[in-house]
């Protein structure tokens, strides 16, 4: 697998997708089967949320909406084609624009298999702190691992990796490889005498905890911060620039013992590679199998609502059926276009609804 730590072309979706093509091509040449990008890589994390007051964020939000991705849509089609062209599974974060709303944006992660099929389409459950000025809350749709080659792969976005129930939900559904995506910066506390948030160490702690508890591999990929993004937000303000660069992030790969097996890659751009031997998890489950023999299902139960949130349901008088206006294309039969189809056909890239 390959964990890509790179910076997008900030708020420029077309040029960012050009960079995705180059990076996936490089990872494929190195033999990667699974290529993982960071949070909101297409086309940039809303950095301004942590350093600017809300009254100065409007223009940035307009730029983010303009560079957001519709799913299905031409940019998602292009990502599918990249996975198919280079014969890799691809996990990547995007800013997703809701189809029925001109300005509602979700923090979304997409997973494509080698054939370019969109097999997982997840929206971050809860936007964290100042992110709520940009992103809507997601839902439990696709909160499950998916088959990639001979293993099952699950994904959580940034702070979701702190959510014990979300992590357990993936493990209990058979997760073997966990993907954790993170942002390029996380300024948190500028009070004098107070410690700033150590993003790199926090990432390591969460990844190690999930791997050790679940006996899985965790692949951490983060979106890097480059000078162009800093300058775009800071606009010459040295204090804002210093704040944005004060919390470097880190990509790494953790084994099922909680040990670091690749990385960390801190701050700079690059690609981490690692070979994952899934057999390593088997003997470790003799001690603690928290989704099997080391749990008490007569004592603890977890229920997950996996339905997609819908903004409105319209019932027409005398109609033979209820027409539902969803936040995604409707669910009637669909025909495949260009050989791209999802596992359930509902949120397919490359589908024309008929």
Buried (B, 14 or more C-beta within 10 A) or exposed (E): BBBBBBBBBBBBBEBBBEBBBEBBBBBBEEEBBBBBBBBBBBBBBBBBBBBBEEEEBEEBBEBBBEBBBBBBBEBBBBBBBBBBEBEBBBBBBBBBBBBBEEEBBBBBBBBBBBBBBBBBBBBBBBBBEBBEBBBBEBBBBBBBBBBBEEBBBBBBBBBBBBEEEBBBBBBBBEBBBBBBBBBBBBBBEEEEEEEBBBBBEBBBBBBBBBBBBBBBBBBBBBBBBBEBBBBBBBEEBEEBBEBBBBBBBBBBBBBBEBEBBBBBBBBEBEBBEBEBEBEBBEEBBEEBBBBEEEBEEEEEEEEBEEEBBEEEEEEEEEEEEEEEEBBBBEEEEBEEBBEBBBBEEBBBBBBEEE
